[in-house]
Amino acid sequence: MTTRISKTYIDISSDLSITTNNRMDYKSIAERIIDLKNADLEFRDRLIQNRQLGEGYNEEMEKLHNSNAKILNDIIDTIGYPTIDKVGMDASEAAWLVIQHSIAQPDFMRKCLELLENAVSENKADPVNLAYLTDRIAVSEGRHQLYGTQFDWDENGELSAQPFDDLAKVNQRRKLIGINTLEEQTVMIRTRAKNENQSPPIDFEKRKQEIAKWRKAVGWIK
């Protein structure tokens, strides 16, 4: 896995300098962004197959997420946010997934949130992606989420939406961006977890403390 990550970084970095008729080669960049997403999802599938997905933040997965974040950050510094008009829908969605999974890189995620907000305001990115990133950062910082997109195990061993302000307001915000209700999403999330053989933590309080310690260590909270 380490070798593959390193090779990906070298290939992508070299391709960033490629231009065609003095113009940035967005097609090649789009392909590299999609490669990052595919590497992420392939590793996730491997964890599912080994029934390891719910066992905390896997160290190899964290390394992959951090590597992907670094590569994407270099891309963003070169072309700006990977908007639909630059790299196409698939690569723009892939970029969002890489950002969404960069949970050990708070500065990078906050930087991307601002860029994504601007892109959405110009109709160049998906507002649903913005909702998910907004919520993930809010939860990581210990604030209430606005759209109820972020779930985790609760004290009853169920996957539930992490703290939000008001159910009616959450569902209204979700409706405005064209997604289902929080109640419907909860059913879907729990069904998927069951299909993926995910299971709740053995010691809920211990896991809660470990998450808080990790969030502090990476810089989400003080």
N, C-alpha and C positions, 0 to 999 in steps of 0.2 A: 504493500500500500504506500509506503513512504517513497519508494522509487517512482511509482506512478504519479504521485503528487508532484514530485520534483520535476519530472519530465513534462508534465502539463504546464508547469509554471514557465519553464524555459521556452517551450513552443509558443505559448501565448505571448510572452514578452517580446519575442522576436517578431511575431506577426503584427504587433501593434505599430511597428514602424513602416509597414507596407502601405504604400499609397498607389493609386492608379490615376495617372494624369494629374498629379499633385493633389489628389483628393483621397480622403481616408477610405480605406477598404472596409466598409461597414459589414459587408457580407462575411468576410473572414472573421471579423470581431464577433458577429452574431453567432457564428458556428462555435467559436471558443466559449462564449457564454453558455450556450446550450450544453457543451461538453462538461462544464462545471456542474450544471444542474444534474446531468445524467450520472456523473460520478457520485454525487450526493445521494440520489435516489437508489442507485445500485447498492451502495453501502447500507442504506436503510433497509432495503429488501433482504440483504444478507443477515442483518440483525433480526429481522422478523423471522426468517427461516430458522435461525438458531435460538429463537425465543429469548432474545436479549434486549429487545427494544425498550421494555419498561424498567430496565435495571439501571436507572440513573443515566448520566451523560457519559456515554462510552468514550474512552480516551482517544481511540483512533478516529471516531467520528468528530470529536472536538478538533483534532489536528486537521482533518479534512476541511471542516468548516472554516477554520482560521486561515488555511492555505487558500481556499476559494475566495475568502474575503479580501485577502491581500491582492490576489490576481484581479478581482473585480474592481478593487479600489484603484489599481493602476489603470485599468480600462476607463473608469470614470474620470480620472484625472486627465486622460487623453481626449475623450470624446464627450464628456459630460454624462448626465444620466442616460442610460440606454433606453431611450423613449421608442415608442412604436414607429414613429416616422424615420428614426435612424436605423434601427436594427430589426424591425418587424415585431409582430405580436409575440411569436414564440420565444424569441430571445429576450424581449422585455419582460415577459412572465418569468423566464428562467433567471434573469437578473434579480427580480424581486425575491424569488425563492432563496437564492444564495444570500441575499441581505437578511431575509427573515430568519435564516438559520445561523447567522453570524452572532450568536448570542453571547459569545465571549469577547465581542468587540463593540462595546457601547458607543465609543466615539464614531466609529464607522457607521453604525446603525442610525445614530442621531443625524449625522451628516446626510445620509441617504434619505432620511425622513423629510428633511427640508427640501432636498432636490426633487423628491417624489411629489411633495405638495405642489411645487411649482409646475411639474409636468402635468399633474392631474388638472390644475387650474387652466392649463392650456390645451386640455383634451388630448394629451399625448401619452397618457398612461391610465391604467385601470383604477378607478376609485376604490374598488374592492381591495386591491393590493394595499392601497393607502390605509384603509380601515384596519387590515390585519397588522400592518407595521406599526400603526399608531397604538393599537392595543398591546402589542408585544412589548413595546418600549414602556408604556404606562405600567404594565404589570411588573416588568423588570425593575422599575423605579419605585415600586410599592404604591402606585396610584390606581384608582379605579379605571377600568377600561370603558370605552364608549360604545363599542359594538358587540361585545360579548364573544369575540372570536377565539379567545385563549382559554383552554381547558387544562385542568390538572386533577389528580386524584384528591378526593376529599376524605374526611375522617371516617366516612361510612364505606370507603372502598369503591366509590363511584367516580367516574369522570364528570366533573361539573365545571361550569363556567367560573373563571376566577372573578374576584369582586368587581361589581359594576354599580352604577349609581341607581338606576331605576329600570325595572323590566319593561314598562310601557315605552319609556324613552329609548331604551336600547332597541326594541323592536321597530320603533318609528325610524330610527337612524338606519337600521338594517333595510327597511323597506325602501328608503330613499336611494340606496345604492343597489337595489335589486337582488337582495339575498333573502333567504328564508328566515322564519322566526327563530328566536333562540331556543324555544321549546323543540322545534323540529330539528334544529342542528344538534341539540343534546342527544336526541335519539340516534341520529346518524353517527355522531362521534362514539357513542357507547357501542353501537353495533360494529363499527369498524375496529375498535379496540378488541372486541371479542373475536372477530374474524382473524385478527393479527396475533391472537394469543397473548395479548398484553394483560398484565395482572397488577393489582395495586401493591404499593410498598408494604413490606412486612411490618415495619415500624413507622407509622405515619409521622409522629412527632420528630423522630430522629431525622427522617428525610427532610422535613420542614426546616429543621435547624441547619442541615447540610446545605440546602438550597440558599438559605439566608447567608451562610458563611461564604459560599461560592459567589453570590451576587456582590458581596462586599469585596471579595478578593479581586474580581475582574473590573470593578469600578462602577457598578450600577448604583450602589448605595454606599453611604459613608458609615 
